[in-house]
Amino acid sequence: MEDMQNQPPHVVLFSSPGLGHLIPIIELGKRFLRHHNFKVTILAVTFQASNAEAEVLRSSLCDVIEIPPPDLPAGAGAALATRLCMTMRAAVPAIRAALSTMQLRPSAFIVDIFGTDSLPVAAELNIRKFVYVTSHAWFLSLLVYLSVLDEIIEGQYVDQNKPLTIPGSSPVRPEDVFDPMQDRNDMQYSECLTLGKAIPRSDGVLVNTWEELQCRDLEALRDQNLMGRVLKVPVYAVGPIMREPDSETGWDSGWVVQWLDKQPRDSVVYVLFGSGGTMSYEQMREIAFGLELSEQRFVWVVRAPTEGVTDAAYLTMGRGTSDDWDGVLPEGFVERTWEVGLVVPQWAPQVTVLRHSSVGAFLSHCGWGSTLESVMSGVPMIAWPLYAEQRMNATLLAEELGVAVRTKELPTKKVVRREEIASMVREVIQLRDGRISAVTKRVKEIKHSAEKALSPGGSSHTALAQVAKIIIGG
Ligand code: UDP
């Protein structure tokens, strides 16, 4: 018989495929391990797609059980969210087997939003169950409120002539709705509707933000007259939860860092569109010419172009050959810019790059993980949303928080031309009259507020301790 008295509480976290979820799940696991001495097991559906994924798993410090992706019916679910939902649903039997045979009985089961189909398994086994939203509180509100919008809004959301109202939060512009809401007839819409409805069936929601950043949204989510009426379960703002550079040691980042070491402080714009972002051939060429025209220093992580999809690399995560971009960049671009620019194929150790003192701006797809990493490095952004909930993120960053500049039109609607790119890069990088730019000032203020939230006694530190206490309570 197991001596439960002497055993630490055991938290099991379940991650969907893709580094945008796997990284924050692992980092949450590390918090339970380091701050609360819990035993932590990560269940991860992996495609064994790349060295990047393998490296993230290797540096997790937690026990990891990899769940091979089930075979999906041929041609099923072309859209990314549909594929993720179907993959995670097909993994439910493996989750049941894992949870019910663990030597140390789990005290809590925590899933990302795509893992909600497994929540009933935890309920069957009498294990406390939480959803961890790796994005922010405004997104959580929209996702949970989708069931209401579905009843009251006629026609496509993107065709509405006024913003969508969410109780107690900022309205969402029709063009900003997350990808699965773009077409109500697509299967990914009904999948997201289902998972939005599943979240209130958990015992609580952890969200990767902090009280001081999104107090209005968080208060509304708890207010029984506003979003609390729909969500019904407690919300814990435990963020920002993100990687530290020391978790990137497995990557050969030496040459990028050596190059950055030689550049002046705050002079380099770092260009990368998350683990999945891709764009058209024409758009990539405009970026190249735009960087050249800006006459600023840059590090650009380049992937092969794609036409008509913006998340093509999400499930392959940095896999690819180093010459994927040969013939894509304008002729002579690498030679002309070699003194000021570095082109990196496929993948970069992002936190290490962002923390480098030479980096002064981040041209980013606004994935929430990348956003938090940028903010915590004190680096302002040029918002270039591509997929998932990134259009909302860009609006939040540029219009509400003031830590980013953005393109006049959405890059998913229209090719952004070189002149506009050059002017945004110059605007963020250049320090006018020796004064620090407004976005840089704001990003440093927000970084400071996040550090306070994470420190002992701070809001996020306290919220995670509350969750830990509930878990210990059994
Ligand atoms: N990432 C990285 N190097 C790359 C691309 C991505 O280290 O070349 C990491 C990045 O630091 C972040 C994660 O992958 O932690 C991507 O998550 P995010 O939420 O920004 O976007 P997603 O990739 O899910 O769209």
Boltz pocket constraint, residues with backbone or C-beta under 6 A from the ligand:
constraints:
  - pocket:
      binder: B
      contacts: [[A, 18], [A, 19], [A, 20], [A, 21], [A, 23], [A, 243], [A, 272], [A, 273], [A, 274], [A, 275], [A, 276], [A, 277], [A, 301], [A, 318], [A, 346], [A, 347], [A, 348], [A, 349], [A, 350], [A, 351], [A, 366], [A, 367], [A, 368], [A, 369], [A, 370], [A, 371], [A, 373]]
      max_distance: 6.0
